[in-house]
């Protein structure tokens, strides 16, 4: 015979108030954080009773009481009007993890959306009444337009703005990273260095400019920039098609570790040894940089710290407080096994 258990009744604010010997308004104030006029003894007593009853306030009730959503929208921009694929992108997955952790620590909740158009991004922000926006993969122009339409605090990640119109941004010393890697390759006897990325704007452009500067200061080094297909399914075939020309270079400097690892796979599949025949380097120092063979020489960025700084800046905007932090985080050269000295 099946015994039906009675469902435990949800405890109400007036039940908590009766047990604590205070008014329901006092309990409500403690729950919602309005404790300026509540004594410490009553706060402690009410919180203890709330914990004993495992009381969880309704999110809709909190939003209504505080007239706030406690939601932070995180938007990932699309590519060519289509949603971006992030399952194979360690940088984006680590960044999302960092953002969610820091947003939660600030007592907010993350609403994540992969957007394919600016209109879609704006509708999300308006529909859910988010208190702030964080964007990744949107162009500078898209961020400016979104900021104008939404009229809420917005922080972009890894953007470069020209002119007076701009959104708040947390980025990286991309130029310095390209310059450091360029100098390292030159010091190891590289005379011809090929930079590969899927675009020539923003962070990739700055990394290329850094390499260019290193080559120019040396004087006898040739550096060029080739643009790969932006769609991942075409990149490896493109590398195979360009193999004869690629092998004429001393070193390949990919704009990200993921592209560098794909490049190493293609080279090895075609019988080209790394680094004996050609050196390969990347940028980011993703977790996979140590796992590939040879282990990848790269430029390290602290993605977790960057995510923390993004949320910190957004909270400053929401609270209308000054921001105390770095706008562009430093980078570090990480030397492993994918470069061989040619001198």
Secondary structure as UniProt FT lines:
FT   HELIX           13..20
FT   HELIX           24..31
FT   TURN            32..33
FT   TURN            36..37
FT   HELIX           40..52
FT   TURN            53..54
FT   HELIX           59..66
FT   STRAND          71..76
FT   TURN            80..81
FT   TURN            87..88
FT   HELIX           90..105
FT   TURN            106..107
FT   STRAND          109..114
FT   HELIX           118..128
FT   STRAND          132..136
FT   HELIX           140..150
FT   STRAND          153..157
FT   STRAND          168..172
FT   HELIX           174..187
FT   TURN            188..189
FT   STRAND          192..197
FT   HELIX           202..218
FT   STRAND          222..227
FT   HELIX           232..241
FT   HELIX           243..246
FT   TURN            247..248
FT   STRAND          251..254
FT   HELIX           257..269
FT   TURN            270..271
FT   TURN            274..277
FT   STRAND          279..281
FT   HELIX           287..289
FT   TURN            290..291
FT   STRAND          297..300
FT   HELIX           303..318
FT   TURN            319..320
FT   STRAND          328..329
FT   STRAND          332..334
//
